Amino acid sequence: MDAAQEFVTRLRASASSLAAAAGADTAVVREVVPPARHRRSRCRVVLRFAGGAETDLTFLGPVSSAAAGPERAFDLQIRAWLSSELGREGSWLVADDDAPNGVAIDVTAWSATTRPAG
């Protein structure tokens, strides 16, 4: 398996931990695009809550090479954003024509704003 396939497989396998982080019953990872020099990583997740409510979210990660590193940080950043009460508004929400609601969460930008000053 190459690095891009491994990236996709790992994010798809993280659905249950993403659901838990969001307080949802289940999550389905509908789309995963690995990072490349010319494009950002992307992950679309549909969260299903008790009572049948659904939330469809698109996350954007860094532009990089999937072969350059494990890119494990992307799924961890998504999980952190989902569990955060402060992540729902801010400059990390960006226009995205490919997202179902026209907005994506730039978890790289969000993570940069949540790091403690040091």
Secondary structure per residue as TSV (DSSP state, phi and psi in degrees):
chain	resnum	aa	ss	phi	psi
A	1	M	-	360.0	131.4
A	2	D	-	-81.7	173.6
A	3	A	H	-62.3	-38.5
A	4	A	H	-66.3	-42.8
A	5	Q	H	-65.3	-38.9
A	6	E	H	-63.5	-41.3
A	7	F	H	-58.6	-49.0
A	8	V	H	-62.9	-46.7
A	9	T	H	-60.1	-44.3
A	10	R	H	-64.1	-43.4
A	11	L	H	-67.2	-39.4
A	12	R	H	-63.9	-36.9
A	13	A	H	-72.6	-16.2
A	14	S	T	-85.6	5.2
A	15	A	H	-53.8	-44.8
A	16	S	H	-66.7	-36.8
A	17	S	H	-72.1	-30.5
A	18	L	H	-68.0	-41.5
A	19	A	H	-60.8	-45.7
A	20	A	H	-61.4	-42.2
A	21	A	H	-62.7	-33.4
A	22	A	H	-89.2	-7.1
A	23	G	T	74.2	23.5
A	24	A	-	-94.4	162.1
A	25	D	S	-73.1	-43.9
A	26	T	E	-145.8	165.4
A	27	A	E	-140.3	144.8
A	28	V	E	-122.5	125.7
A	29	V	E	-88.8	102.8
A	30	R	E	-82.3	-29.4
A	31	E	E	-147.9	138.0
A	32	V	E	-138.1	128.2
A	33	V	E	-122.8	118.7
A	34	P	-	-69.8	157.5
A	35	P	-	-69.2	155.9
A	36	A	B	-150.7	170.7
A	37	R	T	-60.3	-29.8
A	38	H	T	-106.9	-0.7
A	39	R	B	-149.1	155.0
A	40	R	E	-82.1	154.2
A	41	S	E	-70.2	153.1
A	42	R	E	-149.2	145.3
A	43	C	E	-145.3	126.2
A	44	R	E	-109.1	125.6
A	45	V	E	-125.4	133.7
A	46	V	E	-109.7	119.0
A	47	L	E	-97.4	135.9
A	48	R	E	-117.9	126.2
A	49	F	-	-108.1	165.2
A	50	A	G	-55.0	142.3
A	51	G	G	88.1	-3.2
A	52	G	G	92.9	-1.1
A	53	A	-	-67.1	143.4
A	54	E	E	-128.0	147.3
A	55	T	E	-128.9	126.1
A	56	D	E	-107.8	115.3
A	57	L	E	-123.3	143.3
A	58	T	E	-117.8	128.6
A	59	F	E	-112.8	138.4
A	60	L	E	-113.3	137.2
A	61	G	E	-116.9	-163.0
A	62	P	E	-75.5	161.5
A	63	V	E	-88.1	126.5
A	64	S	-	-170.8	-169.5
A	65	S	-	-106.9	124.9
A	66	A	T	-60.1	-28.8
A	67	A	T	-77.7	-18.8
A	68	A	T	-73.6	-23.8
A	69	G	S	-167.0	171.7
A	70	P	-	-72.2	-15.5
A	71	E	-	54.5	28.5
A	72	R	H	-63.3	-26.1
A	73	A	H	-60.7	-28.8
A	74	F	H	-63.0	-48.7
A	75	D	H	-68.0	-32.7
A	76	L	H	-68.4	-38.7
A	77	Q	H	-64.6	-42.2
A	78	I	H	-60.8	-47.1
A	79	R	H	-59.7	-43.3
A	80	A	H	-63.5	-43.2
A	81	W	H	-62.5	-43.7
A	82	L	H	-62.4	-32.7
A	83	S	H	-88.4	-6.0
A	84	S	-	-87.3	134.6
A	85	E	S	-80.9	-14.3
A	86	L	S	-98.6	-1.3
A	87	G	T	-87.9	2.1
A	88	R	T	-84.4	-12.9
A	89	E	S	-140.3	143.6
A	90	G	S	148.9	179.9
A	91	S	T	-68.7	-11.6
A	92	W	T	-79.4	-7.6
A	93	L	E	-86.5	116.7
A	94	V	E	-122.7	149.0
A	95	A	E	-63.7	136.9
A	96	D	-	-150.5	109.6
A	97	D	T	-63.3	-23.0
A	98	D	T	-88.2	-10.5
A	99	A	S	-80.2	143.4
A	100	P	T	-55.6	-36.4
A	101	N	T	-103.8	9.1
A	102	G	S	81.1	5.4
A	103	V	E	-133.2	138.6
A	104	A	E	-123.4	158.6
A	105	I	E	-99.6	117.5
A	106	D	E	-86.4	93.0
A	107	V	H	-69.4	-22.9
A	108	T	H	-66.0	-46.6
A	109	A	H	-66.0	-41.4
A	110	W	H	-62.2	-44.8
A	111	S	H	-61.0	-37.7
A	112	A	H	-64.7	-31.9
A	113	T	H	-83.5	-16.7
A	114	T	H	-98.2	-7.0
A	115	R	S	-70.9	137.5
A	116	P	-	-67.4	144.6
A	117	A	-	-66.3	139.4
A	118	G	-	-152.7	360.0
